Amino acid sequence: FVCSIVIDKRINMKIGIVCYPTFGGSGVVATEVGMGLAKKGHQIHFITYKRPARLTHFDTNVFYHEVSGYDYPLFEFKPYDTALTSKLVDVILREELDIIHVHYAIPHATIGYIAQQIVATKGKHIPLVTTLHGTDITLVGQDRSFFPVVEFSINRSNAVTAVSQHLKDETFKHFNIDRDIKVIYNFIDFNRFKKIEKGHFRKAIAPNGEKILAHTSNFRKVKRIDDVIRAFDLIDRKVSSKLLLIGDGPERPLLEEMSRKLGLDEKILFLGKQGAVEELLAIADLFIIPSENESFGLAALEAMACEVPIISSNAGGIPEVNIQGVTGFLRPIGDFEGMAEDAIKLLQDPELIKQFSANAKERALTFNLDNILPQYEELYRSLLVAQ
Ligand code: GMT
């Protein structure tokens, strides 16, 4: 007698998602995964310290649990990790969750593991999925102050996913990993990211027919936005252009000063954090992402979905998204002159840029949310069957 247990695909799951609620890529992906799963009927519980930036709409299947923590004069730093673990334990037990899915290893994989162990002492067994996003592996996670904890927590998760093949390879290269890692790529929701008509925006930003370049990020050093500005300086000398810098972060004051010193402050618009990025991508001719480190490059994919070709570095997982000579061009990290050359070539050739725009959209379609979400569902179900 062989007993085969199959979790019915129609059965909805209760999933707890732990993430950073900010505009950072991991928080965006976590929120989009949750909202996508909620639309398919699953019940989603977000557990974090602030309402996730992309969680803007009410959905009867989505719940948000805020971690507030406890202030006490002894604490110079509020022990957020402990407060998050306690909240997670509480939500798992009270809401009878089926799965914990944490995004960004630090400290979420560790918190997921501790919460899992705590609820096990109360008779509740729940699988833990950890999604690795980028700097949790390539930068922060390798620092001695985090390394052993990150390695341990990855090995103790019941399933681990990485957002690109490159990130998977980096994880094996830098950590002693004794388990499999599944690549589940970042994805795009074409209901939101698509070419839309925003002619009046273009007129307002580029009244003299200038070309428009765009960059979105969290303005950290790793994004090399100074290279964006240097490249833009060269581009603008050949093809009159405007540069939209969307987002905010620690590098912004330096970059504002740099653009003033280069006499480009009229041409470079620092737009800060924007909710509707797709409306700005709609008027961009090119998107530029010269990062030093980029596990995937979700920002580039969002631009591609809006039919914007990409000028990028060849860092990390970017070549898995932007295809050289097809959807854009790639150059070695720091080669802003080469990037400017590629951009000028495209901007001066209307037929070529048209072709690249169409290619960008076609490539982006392979990362359609509808293809990627079932991979997470299948993973969750396989863990529930294995329990
Ligand atoms: O590290 C960051 O820049 C933010 C980070 C995050 O986890 O918030 O972004 C990473 O995750 C995104 C979503 O998976 C990826 O698309 C980004 O490439 C990745 N960033 C880096 O690797 C630098």
Boltz pocket constraint, residues with backbone or C-beta under 6 A from the ligand:
constraints:
  - pocket:
      binder: B
      contacts: [[A, 24], [A, 25], [A, 26], [A, 27], [A, 29], [A, 104], [A, 132], [A, 133], [A, 134], [A, 135], [A, 136], [A, 163], [A, 186], [A, 218], [A, 222], [A, 293], [A, 294], [A, 295], [A, 296], [A, 297], [A, 298], [A, 299]]
      max_distance: 6.0
